[in-house]
Amino acid sequence: MQKLTNKEEEIMHILWKLKKAFVKEILAEITEEQPHYNTLSTIVRNLEEKGFVAHNAFGNTHQYFPIVSLEAYRKRFMNTAIENYFDSSYKNMVTHFAKEEKISAAELREILALIEQKQ
């Protein structure tokens, strides 16, 4: 699975939300700095070339839909981030968030309980 640019990722989040959409429908969902229609169309076609979306043709118009699920992308993204930024250690990742006060002791206890239930 290839890496997505920030703009491609933004478009994928819209497609995951809408499930299927024409380029004009994707454009309507972009709230900040809307690209030109042709630029967006190119981005969507690039996503198709990368294997993230496919389309159904309706005459000259295409309706696009994701073929990579949000869950599959999230798993790949998280695995890559943990490898690159936390030395492949989930412990290092959790420690980072604890130090940054992004996770509470109560949340950590919930995570421990989930881990213990699975053992």
CORKA-V43351 format. One record per backbone hydrogen bond with DSSP energy under -0.5 kcal/mol. CO is the residue of the C=O (numbers start at 0). NH is the residue of the N-H. If there is no record, write none. Layout:
# CORKA-V43351
co = [CO | CO]
nh = [NH | NH]
This chain:
# CORKA-V43351
co = [4 | 5 | 6 | 7 | 8 | 9 | 10 | 11 | 12 | 13 | 14 | 17 | 20 | 21 | 21 | 22 | 23 | 24 | 25 | 25 | 26 | 28 | 35 | 36 | 37 | 38 | 39 | 40 | 41 | 42 | 43 | 44 | 45 | 46 | 46 | 47 | 51 | 51 | 53 | 55 | 57 | 60 | 61 | 61 | 62 | 63 | 64 | 66 | 68 | 69 | 70 | 71 | 72 | 73 | 74 | 75 | 76 | 77 | 78 | 79 | 80 | 81 | 81 | 81 | 85 | 87 | 88 | 89 | 90 | 91 | 92 | 93 | 94 | 95 | 96 | 96 | 97 | 103 | 104 | 105 | 106 | 107 | 108 | 109 | 110 | 111 | 112 | 113 | 114 | 115]
nh = [8 | 9 | 10 | 11 | 12 | 13 | 14 | 15 | 16 | 17 | 18 | 19 | 63 | 24 | 25 | 26 | 27 | 28 | 28 | 29 | 29 | 30 | 39 | 40 | 41 | 42 | 43 | 44 | 45 | 46 | 47 | 48 | 49 | 51 | 52 | 50 | 66 | 67 | 64 | 62 | 60 | 57 | 22 | 63 | 55 | 20 | 53 | 68 | 72 | 73 | 74 | 75 | 76 | 77 | 78 | 79 | 80 | 81 | 82 | 83 | 84 | 85 | 87 | 88 | 88 | 89 | 92 | 93 | 94 | 95 | 96 | 97 | 98 | 99 | 101 | 102 | 100 | 107 | 108 | 109 | 110 | 111 | 112 | 113 | 114 | 115 | 116 | 117 | 118 | 118]
